[in-house]
Amino acid sequence: MGDGMTRGMVLVAMLAVFNAALFAQAAKGRIQGKIASARAPLPNVDVRIKNVTNGEVVVVKTTASGEYTAAVSPGTYEVFASPTGYGAFVRRQVIVAAGATLRLDGVLTDNANAGTPGEIYFLYERDEHRAPSGPAPKTAEGRPDLSGVWLPSADLEPEVPAQQPWAEAVAAHNASRPGDDPRAQCLPSGVLRTSALDLGKFVQTRDLLVILAEGSVPGVRQVFLDGRKHPDDPSPTWLGHSIGRWDRDTLVVDTIGFNDRGWLDNAGHPQTEKLHIVERYRRVDLGHLDVDITIDDPGAYTKPWKVHRILELAPHEEIQEYICNENHKTEHFTPNN
């Protein structure tokens, strides 16, 4: 085969690759928009774009002018952003066609507690520090070590719980009465909200994980890792009974035995004694702890729902003493009459 023919075949192959790349780019769609408050654009905000069909997530940041943009394959998407101090930006059933550009802007309201001194302090701290980098540490037994002080995280991809009619009515009632929140009454925040609101310290041994939470009552939670089972008839409590097992590099925590007095979240979604929570903790690197939580309560909801968080390590922080009775008389905690 002559050199000229060889060069010609190479050129044809290169053109084919180039044309394929152009076709793939042309087949993409685009989601773009602007995230702002009522006062100004919000820069450096993570915008999560999730493909509903395959679960793949693209994360882009807003620019100094609050703009974001992402090229995506044709399909149906959900778009989320949870900047500190503001309400969440959520758009569902977003359909993107090939070659089309869809604009999604959001003007976000202030977080209800943003004006309360110290109430979301750790969330602002998270924004001011970069999580340390490096590989995830291991224990002497070769397990991932979850130990450390962790900053809380919002639900990054909030779902809409499928509520039974009575639960929907209770949630609507609770949403209008923030002073009735058990947390506002110096009662436990519950398992689901701890990693959303409080600085937490994880202390991991071979047979036990202890979670210490600042700003939460009772402030301590035990996860048994020694192979024991749940009690046959657990006494209902605020935090339930937690046991853990390892699924490769992920700690799976199974909790039952809840009472029916807690609020699952700040929106006031109720719970029953049938509540079953499964948490999956995976330390992806030195500075990040991926947390997936499944909430299954057939007494209040028609199907399970999930929460996804990413906690960041805070080596510059340490939990401190918290006395709720000295911190619960601010105006927004006063029950409605």
Backbone torsions as a table, in degrees:
resi	resn	phi	psi	omega
1	MET	NA	129.5	-177.1
2	GLY	-73.1	161.7	180.0
3	ASP	-62.8	-35.9	-179.3
4	GLY	-64.4	-41.9	178.8
5	MET	-65.6	-38.7	179.5
6	THR	-62.9	-45.6	179.2
7	ARG	-63.3	-36.9	179.0
8	GLY	-64.6	-41.4	179.0
9	MET	-65.0	-40.3	178.0
10	VAL	-62.5	-42.6	179.8
11	LEU	-63.0	-42.7	178.4
12	VAL	-61.6	-41.8	179.9
13	ALA	-64.1	-41.9	179.4
14	MET	-64.3	-41.0	178.1
15	LEU	-63.8	-38.1	179.4
16	ALA	-63.7	-42.7	178.6
17	VAL	-64.4	-43.1	180.0
18	PHE	-62.2	-44.7	179.5
19	ASN	-65.3	-37.5	177.9
20	ALA	-63.9	-39.6	179.2
21	ALA	-65.5	-41.8	177.9
22	LEU	-63.3	-40.0	179.5
23	PHE	-64.1	-42.8	-179.8
24	ALA	-63.0	-40.9	179.4
25	GLN	-65.5	-40.7	-179.8
26	ALA	-66.2	-29.4	-178.5
27	ALA	-75.7	-13.6	179.8
28	LYS	-73.3	154.1	167.2
29	GLY	-108.7	-174.0	-178.0
30	ARG	-145.3	136.8	172.0
31	ILE	-114.3	127.9	178.6
32	GLN	-147.0	164.8	-179.1
33	GLY	174.0	-165.6	-177.8
34	LYS	-138.1	132.3	176.4
35	ILE	-107.8	127.3	-176.7
36	ALA	-148.0	162.2	167.5
37	SER	-96.1	-175.5	177.2
38	ALA	-70.1	-12.8	-175.1
39	ARG	-104.3	-36.0	-172.1
40	ALA	-165.3	164.2	173.3
41	PRO	-62.2	154.3	179.7
42	LEU	-110.6	106.4	-179.2
43	PRO	-84.5	161.8	171.3
44	ASN	59.5	32.7	178.0
45	VAL	-96.1	131.6	174.6
46	ASP	-72.9	125.0	174.5
47	VAL	-111.2	119.8	-177.9
48	ARG	-100.7	125.4	-178.9
49	ILE	-117.2	110.6	-171.6
50	LYS	-109.6	125.8	175.5
51	ASN	-74.4	118.7	-175.7
52	VAL	-65.1	-32.3	-174.6
53	THR	-74.6	-49.3	-174.7
54	ASN	-110.5	-2.5	176.4
55	GLY	78.9	-0.3	-180.0
56	GLU	-67.1	142.8	-176.4
57	VAL	-123.3	130.9	171.6
58	VAL	-108.3	132.0	179.5
59	VAL	-117.0	124.5	176.1
60	VAL	-127.5	157.0	179.8
61	LYS	-107.0	148.4	174.8
62	THR	-75.3	149.6	179.0
63	THR	-82.3	-176.6	178.3
64	ALA	-59.9	-26.2	178.5
65	SER	-94.1	8.7	177.3
66	GLY	82.9	4.3	-176.8
67	GLU	-84.5	148.1	173.3
68	TYR	-139.5	156.1	177.3
69	THR	-155.6	146.2	179.6
70	ALA	-151.7	133.7	173.0
71	ALA	-87.1	129.8	-176.2
72	VAL	-136.6	156.0	175.5
73	SER	-71.0	153.5	176.8
74	PRO	-55.8	139.2	-179.6
75	GLY	160.1	-168.8	-178.9
76	THR	-108.3	135.4	-172.5
77	TYR	-132.9	160.3	166.1
78	GLU	-120.1	140.0	-176.2
79	VAL	-123.2	130.8	-175.3
80	PHE	-133.9	149.7	168.2
81	ALA	-152.8	137.5	-177.8
82	SER	-132.7	67.3	-179.4
83	PRO	-68.2	145.5	-178.5
84	THR	-60.7	131.6	176.3
85	GLY	89.1	2.8	-176.7
86	TYR	-133.8	161.1	173.1
87	GLY	-67.1	158.2	-176.9
88	ALA	-73.8	147.7	171.9
89	PHE	-98.9	119.6	-176.7
90	VAL	-137.2	127.1	173.3
91	ARG	-131.4	128.0	-175.8
92	ARG	-116.4	159.2	178.0
93	GLN	51.5	49.5	178.1
94	VAL	-88.9	115.4	-176.3
95	ILE	-101.4	123.1	-178.6
96	VAL	-113.9	125.7	178.5
97	ALA	-97.1	158.3	178.7
98	ALA	-59.4	130.0	177.8
99	GLY	77.6	-2.6	-176.9
100	ALA	-94.9	152.1	174.9
101	THR	-116.5	124.9	-179.2
102	LEU	-112.3	129.1	-178.6
103	ARG	-104.3	127.7	178.7
104	LEU	-128.1	104.8	178.4
105	ASP	-101.4	155.4	177.7
106	GLY	-144.3	129.7	171.0
107	VAL	-108.8	110.8	-168.7
108	LEU	-94.3	142.5	176.2
109	THR	-79.5	160.1	176.2
110	ASP	-70.7	144.8	170.5
111	ASN	-57.6	140.2	-176.9
112	ALA	-59.6	-27.1	-177.8
113	ASN	-103.0	8.5	-173.5
114	ALA	-61.7	-28.8	-178.9
115	GLY	-91.2	2.6	-178.9
116	THR	-91.7	116.3	-176.6
117	PRO	-55.4	125.8	175.1
118	GLY	83.4	-10.5	-171.4
119	GLU	-67.9	-40.2	177.3
120	ILE	-121.9	37.5	-177.1
121	TYR	-55.9	-45.2	-174.1
122	PHE	-69.2	-26.4	176.6
123	LEU	-67.9	-40.1	175.2
124	TYR	-66.6	-36.4	176.8
125	GLU	-60.1	-40.0	179.4
126	ARG	-59.7	-38.1	-178.9
127	ASP	-71.1	-22.8	-174.9
128	GLU	-91.2	-11.1	-178.0
129	HIS	-126.0	146.5	175.1
130	ARG	-93.6	130.5	179.8
131	ALA	-62.0	142.4	-179.5
132	PRO	-64.2	151.5	-179.8
133	SER	-106.5	161.2	179.3
134	GLY	137.0	174.6	-179.5
135	PRO	-73.2	154.3	176.6
136	ALA	-66.4	133.2	-179.8
137	PRO	-72.6	159.1	179.8
138	LYS	-120.0	152.9	173.7
139	THR	-82.3	175.4	177.6
140	ALA	-62.5	-25.0	179.4
141	GLU	-86.8	-0.5	179.2
142	GLY	87.5	6.3	177.2
143	ARG	-83.8	154.2	171.1
144	PRO	-59.8	137.3	-179.3
145	ASP	-99.5	114.5	-178.3
146	LEU	-88.0	0.2	-175.0
147	SER	-61.0	144.2	177.9
148	GLY	147.3	172.9	174.7
149	VAL	-99.7	124.6	-170.8
150	TRP	-119.4	134.9	173.8
151	LEU	-78.6	146.1	-179.7
152	PRO	-72.0	172.0	-177.8
153	SER	-145.6	145.5	171.7
154	ALA	-70.5	163.7	170.6
155	ASP	-70.5	116.0	-172.1
156	LEU	-76.9	-22.8	-178.6
157	GLU	-137.8	67.3	-171.9
158	PRO	-61.5	131.8	174.5
159	GLU	-96.6	163.9	174.4
160	VAL	-98.5	111.8	-179.1
161	PRO	-60.6	138.8	176.7
162	ALA	-85.7	94.4	-171.2
163	GLN	-89.7	146.3	166.1
164	GLN	-71.1	155.3	-175.3
165	PRO	-53.5	-41.8	-178.4
166	TRP	-66.1	-38.2	-179.8
167	ALA	-67.9	-38.0	177.8
168	GLU	-62.1	-41.6	179.2
169	ALA	-65.9	-40.8	179.4
170	VAL	-65.9	-42.3	179.4
171	ALA	-62.1	-41.2	178.4
172	ALA	-63.5	-39.7	177.7
173	HIS	-65.8	-45.7	-177.8
174	ASN	-64.2	-36.1	-177.5
175	ALA	-61.7	-26.6	-179.4
176	SER	-91.2	-1.3	-176.9
177	ARG	-132.7	69.7	-177.6
178	PRO	-61.5	-24.3	178.2
179	GLY	-68.7	-16.9	177.9
180	ASP	-84.6	-7.3	179.2
181	ASP	-56.9	128.0	177.5
182	PRO	-51.8	-36.7	178.6
183	ARG	-60.8	-36.9	178.7
184	ALA	-70.6	-18.0	179.8
185	GLN	-100.9	17.7	-179.2
186	CYS	64.1	29.3	173.3
187	LEU	-105.7	165.3	-174.1
188	PRO	-58.9	144.2	176.7
189	SER	-77.6	-21.6	-178.7
190	GLY	94.8	170.3	-176.7
191	VAL	-67.2	-45.2	-171.6
192	LEU	-65.6	-36.8	-174.6
193	ARG	-87.2	-14.1	-174.6
194	THR	-58.4	-48.6	-178.1
195	SER	-77.7	-2.8	177.5
196	ALA	-94.6	-25.5	-169.6
197	LEU	-121.4	-25.2	-166.2
198	ASP	-119.9	143.1	168.0
199	LEU	-62.5	130.8	-175.2
200	GLY	-126.9	141.0	176.4
201	LYS	-114.5	121.7	178.2
202	PHE	-98.8	128.1	175.8
203	VAL	-121.6	109.6	-172.5
204	GLN	-108.6	127.9	169.6
205	THR	-117.8	-177.6	-179.2
206	ARG	-63.7	-37.6	-171.6
207	ASP	-111.6	-0.3	-173.8
208	LEU	-155.8	136.8	168.7
209	LEU	-112.5	122.5	177.4
210	VAL	-108.1	129.3	178.2
211	ILE	-113.7	116.8	178.0
212	LEU	-103.6	125.3	-175.5
213	ALA	-118.8	122.8	174.9
214	GLU	-82.1	133.6	178.9
215	GLY	90.0	9.0	-179.9
216	SER	-131.5	146.9	177.0
217	VAL	-107.1	134.4	2.3
218	PRO	-81.0	-1.8	175.1
219	GLY	89.6	-3.5	179.5
220	VAL	-141.8	141.5	179.2
221	ARG	-138.1	138.3	178.6
222	GLN	-110.2	133.3	172.9
223	VAL	-119.3	114.6	-176.0
224	PHE	-82.3	127.0	-177.9
225	LEU	-113.4	15.4	-172.8
226	ASP	-94.9	12.2	176.8
227	GLY	89.0	0.5	179.0
228	ARG	-68.4	161.6	177.4
229	LYS	-100.3	169.0	171.4
230	HIS	-66.1	148.5	172.2
231	PRO	-61.0	149.3	-179.1
232	ASP	-61.9	-34.2	-177.9
233	ASP	-137.0	75.8	-176.1
234	PRO	-66.7	139.5	175.7
235	SER	-73.3	125.1	-176.3
236	PRO	-59.5	131.2	179.6
237	THR	-136.8	172.6	-179.4
238	TRP	-67.8	-38.4	-175.4
239	LEU	-104.8	-6.1	177.4
240	GLY	70.8	-170.2	179.9
241	HIS	-114.4	123.0	-171.7
242	SER	-115.8	130.6	172.4
243	ILE	-127.4	150.3	-176.8
244	GLY	-129.1	153.7	175.1
245	ARG	-144.2	155.8	-179.6
246	TRP	-95.1	129.5	171.1
247	ASP	-113.2	88.9	-171.9
248	ARG	57.8	-115.2	-176.6
249	ASP	-97.9	14.7	-178.4
250	THR	-115.5	129.5	174.4
251	LEU	-88.8	120.0	179.5
252	VAL	-101.6	117.3	-177.7
253	VAL	-108.7	123.5	-177.5
254	ASP	-111.4	125.1	-175.6
255	THR	-130.5	128.8	174.2
256	ILE	-133.7	-175.4	174.8
257	GLY	81.4	33.2	179.8
258	PHE	-85.7	155.2	167.9
259	ASN	-86.4	-179.2	-177.5
260	ASP	-107.8	23.0	-174.7
261	ARG	-99.5	-14.1	-172.9
262	GLY	-82.8	161.6	167.4
263	TRP	-102.3	132.1	-179.5
264	LEU	-71.6	-30.4	-177.6
265	ASP	-151.6	179.3	-179.1
266	ASN	-67.8	-18.1	178.4
267	ALA	-76.9	-8.4	176.3
268	GLY	86.8	20.3	176.5
269	HIS	-64.3	129.1	-175.1
270	PRO	-81.8	171.6	175.9
271	GLN	-136.3	161.5	175.8
272	THR	-124.2	178.6	179.4
273	GLU	-73.3	-3.5	175.2
274	LYS	-88.1	-0.2	-176.5
275	LEU	-59.8	134.4	178.0
276	HIS	-135.2	120.2	-178.2
277	ILE	-116.8	131.8	175.3
278	VAL	-120.2	121.1	178.2
279	GLU	-110.2	141.6	176.9
280	ARG	-122.4	113.8	-177.8
281	TYR	-106.7	125.3	177.6
282	ARG	-135.3	117.5	178.7
283	ARG	-83.3	101.7	-172.6
284	VAL	-74.5	-27.8	175.2
285	ASP	-161.2	-169.9	-176.6
286	LEU	-59.2	-39.2	-169.6
287	GLY	-102.4	-0.2	-174.0
288	HIS	-135.4	137.7	177.6
289	LEU	-122.5	111.7	-179.4
290	ASP	-83.4	128.2	-175.8
291	VAL	-126.9	117.5	172.9
292	ASP	-112.7	128.5	-175.4
293	ILE	-124.5	128.6	175.5
294	THR	-110.1	126.1	-179.7
295	ILE	-107.8	119.5	-179.7
296	ASP	-126.9	107.8	179.2
297	ASP	-135.5	88.6	-177.6
298	PRO	-66.6	-9.5	175.5
299	GLY	-77.8	-18.3	-175.7
300	ALA	-129.7	-19.9	-173.4
301	TYR	-131.0	150.7	-175.4
302	THR	-85.2	-12.4	176.1
303	LYS	-160.7	160.5	178.0
304	PRO	-65.5	157.3	174.1
305	TRP	-139.4	164.9	-169.4
306	LYS	-126.7	156.9	173.9
307	VAL	-129.7	138.1	178.7
308	HIS	-125.9	126.3	179.2
309	ARG	-133.3	156.0	170.1
310	ILE	-127.0	110.0	179.2
311	LEU	-85.1	147.4	178.5
312	GLU	-113.8	138.1	178.8
313	LEU	-67.0	139.6	-179.4
314	ALA	-124.8	75.2	-177.5
315	PRO	-65.3	-16.0	179.2
316	HIS	-86.2	-3.7	-175.0
317	GLU	-112.0	161.2	171.3
318	GLU	-148.6	140.4	179.5
319	ILE	-68.7	149.7	-178.2
320	GLN	-124.7	167.9	178.3
321	GLU	-61.6	137.4	179.9
322	TYR	-131.4	121.0	178.0
323	ILE	-114.1	105.7	-173.3
324	CYS	-61.9	-37.7	-176.3
325	ASN	-63.6	-11.4	176.3
326	GLU	-100.2	2.6	-172.2
327	ASN	-134.8	13.5	-171.6
328	HIS	-114.6	14.2	-174.9
329	LYS	-109.2	20.3	175.1
330	THR	-70.3	160.9	-171.0
331	GLU	-59.3	-39.3	-174.4
332	HIS	-74.4	-6.7	176.1
333	PHE	-93.6	-4.8	-176.7
334	THR	-74.2	124.5	-179.1
335	PRO	-61.4	146.2	175.0
336	ASN	-70.7	146.3	178.9
337	ASN	-98.0	NA	NA
